Amino acid sequence: MKAGVSFSVIITNYNYRDYVGVAVESVLAQTRAAAQVIVMDDGSTDGSAAWLAEHYGDDPRVTLRCVSNGGQLSAFVKGMDGVTGDVVCFLDADDHWGKDYLARIGELYDARRDLDFVFTDVSLFGNEEGIIGYADRATDLGYTAISTWVTAYWYGAATSALSMRRPWAQRALDLPAAFLHSWRISADNCLVFGSSLLGARKYFLPTGQVHYRVHGANGWWHARHRENQFANLFRSRSLINHYASQMHMDVHTLDLAKAEFRSKPAPGMDEAWRYARIALRRGSAGWPKRVERAISILRHGLRQKRAAGAAP
């Protein structure tokens, strides 16, 4: 019997002294223990580094790294140095996990060696409450490279709900130095878009185990407003184009949209329509062939919808 996957957890902190202890303790309290817990303090000015050293400096379970401020992407990259776990999980210092988070996703990684990237839902608390998730049930998303490239669709979640096998984290974070400034916040885009475009197989597993704190200092949460929309979309498109260039994606790649869609065991109709529109774009095939592919995608989506409705 194969051993279960091991986990490395990277916690990134910047000026969250009041919260970071809760995050660290939530990892140490996991019913399936992490093999490695790395806490990155990104040049905090609120005394976080001293607080962490006082509370965890002698704890053999925790590796503390205090670095000069470089932003979230820089902290991710530096945090990956020396990672040994089979699967890497990320946790923002102002969030925390329920005690069964690693057990839940670990069970899936153990059973499905073909899965590269697993993300879950987040439960909001603090200034707002609610649940944010990709779907209302577990969903095998298959491959998402072409859909991400064409539509910039987000097959992921906030940082604290992301996990992936170590090689995928390493590849997604292998970025030119210029990107470090562009992604000082919202660097989960690099993990989500990068893994999709580089060819990771993804799975959404709702667990109710990730608790996302909404407060006045959230970087991403307060960057969602309309006045920031173009800048955020432009940054994301530039990032997507970089990964697509690495994979040498071109007009011929569009011809594979139907095959990518069929990698999803039970796609919903929203996904079917998304891929049908992609199939109609000008690839190397003529118009009749593109229409045929789009219709085939929609028919497959409808069959899956009927099958799901007939299931007990």
N, C-alpha and C positions, 0 to 999 in steps of 0.2 A: 504493500500500500504506500502510495506516495505521500510524503510529508506535506502538510498544509503550507500555503505561502506565508512568508514572513513579511512584516510591515515596517517601513520607515516612515516616521511622521515628521514633517517640517512645519513648525509653528513660526510665523513671521510676526514680529512686534515692532511697532513704532509709536511711542508715546501712549501706550495702553497699560501703564503700570497698574491701574485700578482693576483691569480685567484679565491680564495675562495669566495670573495665578489660577483662575478658574479654568482657563483653556488647558494649561499644563496638567492640572489635577484631573480633568476629564479624560485626558489621554492615559495617565497613569492608572486610572480606575477601570480601564477597559477589561471586560471579562475575557477577551482574547488579547493578550498583551502584545504591544508593539516591541519589535526587536531593537528598535532605535528611535529615540526621541531627540530631535534637534531643534533647539530654540534659537532663532536668529533675531538679535536685537539690531535694528537698522539705524543705529546712531540716535537713539532716543535722547531727548533733552529733559525728560520728566523724572529722571531717577530710576527708570526701568532696569537699566543694566545692573545697578547696585542692588536693587531689590531682588532681581533674579539670582545674582551671585550669592546673596545672603540666604535665600531659600532653597536654591538648587545647585549651588556651586560644588557641594560635596555629595550630591546625589548621583550614584553611578548609573542610574537609569536615564539621566538627562545630560545631553551635550549642549553647553552654552557657547554661542559664538556672538561676540559683540563686534560689529563692524561699523565703519563710517557710513553715513547716510547715502544710499544710492537709489532708494525706491524699491517697490515691491518686486519687480522683475529681477533686479540685482540681488535681492535677498533670496529669491527662489534659486537663482543660478549658484550663488555661494552656498546655499543650504544643500544643494545636490552634491557638493564636494564630499566624497567619502561615504555616500549613501550605500548601504549594503542590502537593504530589504528587497524582496522580490517585487513588492508593490509599494509605491510611494503615495502617501496621503498628505494633503495640505490642510492647514488649519490657521485661520486668522486669529490673532491674539484676543480679539474682542468677542469671539464666538466660542462655543463649546459643544462637545458631543455627549449623547447619552451613552451609558456604559456598554451597550451591546453593538455599537456602530461597527467596530472592526470585526466582531463575530459575524454580523449579518453580511457584510460585503465579502469577508473571508470565505464564508461558506460558498458563495457564488464563484469566487475566483478558484477555489479548490475544485469545484465541480465542472467548471467551464474553462478549460485551459486555452480555448480559442479566444476568450475575451481579453481585450487589452486595456479597456477603459470603462470604469463603472462610476456612475454618479447617482446621487440620491436627491430627495426633496429637502427643503429647508423650512423650519418652523420659525417664523418671525417672533421676536419678543422685544420688549422695551417700549420705544415710542410707537410702534405699530405691532399688530398681531395678525397672524394668518399663516397659511401654508402655500409655498410655491413649489411646484413640481412639473416635470415634463409631461406627465400623464397621470391618470388615476390608477394605474396598474403597472406592474413590471413589464418592461418593453425591451425586446432585443432589437436594437436599431441597426444591426448589421454594419455596413460600411457607409460612410457619409462624406467622402472626399468630394465628389462631383457636386452634390447638393450644396455643400459649404462653399465651394469655389464659385458657383454661379449665383447663389442667392444670399450668401453670408448668413445662412440660418444657423442658429445657436443650438448645437447639440451638447448641452452641458448645464452647469449650475454655478453658483457662487463658489469661491475658492474652497471653503470649508466642507463642501459636499463632493469634492473631486478626488478620484483615486485612479491610478494607472500603473501598469507594470513599468518597472524602472527604465528599460530601454526607451519607452515612449516618452517619459518625462525628460530623459536626457536629450532625445532628438528634438522635442518640441522647444526646449530651452536653449538649444544651440543656435543662437541668434547673433547677428552683427552687433557690435558695441553701440551703434547709433540707436538701436531699439531700446536700450536701457533707459534713455531719457524719455522716449515716447510712452513707455509703459511703466512709469513710476507708480501709477495706480492702475487698477483694472487689469493686472497682469494675468489674471485667469483667462483672458482672451488668448494669450499665447498658448496656454495649456489646452484649451478647448478647440480653438481653430487649428492649432498646430497638429494635435493628435488626429483630428478628422482628416486634414489634407495629406498628412503623411501616411495614412492608411490604417489607422487603428480601428478595430471592431469595438463598437460601443454598446453599452447596456444601461438602461435606467432602472434602478431598484429603489422603490420607495421604502424608507425605513422609519421615518419619524424620529431619527436619532441626531440630526444636525440642527443646532439652535443658533440662529443668526440674529445678532443683537442690532437693533436699529436705534441709533443715537445721533447726537448732533455732529459727531466727528467722522462718520462713515465717509470714506472717499468716494467709492463707486455709487452708493445709494443716493448721494446728493449731486452726482454728476449726470443723472439721468434726465434732467430737465430739458425742455425743448430748446433753450438757447444753446445747449451743448450738443444737440443732436447731430448737426453736420460734422463737427469736429470729431465726435466719437465714431461716426460711420466712416469718415475718411481714414482715420487711423486704422480701423478694423480692415477696411479694404486694402490698405497698403500692406498690412500684415498678411492677409490672405494671399495677396499677389506674391509676396516673398516665398511663402511655403509652396504655392503652386509652381513657381519658377523652379524651386528645388526638385519638384517631382516631374518637371518638364511637361506640364499639362498644356494642351493646345486644343485646337478645334476638333481634332480627332478624338480627344477624350470625351467629348459630348456624346459620341456614339456608344459609350459604355453606360449611359444613364440607366437604361433598362436593366442591365446586368446588376448594377449597384442596387437598384430598387428591389430586385429579386433576392438580394442577400438578407432582406428583412422578413422574418417568418410570418409576422402578422401586422403589416402596415395599415395605418388608418387611412381614411379617404383624404385627409389634409395632406398627408405625405404622398399619396397617389397623385393628387392634383399638382403638387410641387414638382414631382418627377415628370409628369406628363408635359408640363410647360417647358421643363428643361429639354425633354426629348424633341420638342418642336423647334428648338433653336437650330441655327445653321451649323451642322457638323459636316462631315465629309459625305453623308448620305443625301440623296435627293429628297424633295418634299414628300412624295408618296411614302417613302420608307419611314420618314420621321413621323408622319401621321399614323402609320401602322404601329410604330413603337408606342406612341402616346396612347392610342386606343388600347393596346395590349396592357399597358400599365394600369389604366383605369379599370379595365375588366378584372385584372388580378386584384386590385384594391376592393372592388365590389364583391368579388368572391370571398375575400377574407372578411369583409364586413358581414356578409350573410352567415359565414361560418361562425364568427364570433357571436352573432345574435342567436344562432341555433344552439350554441354550447350551453350546457346546464349551469 
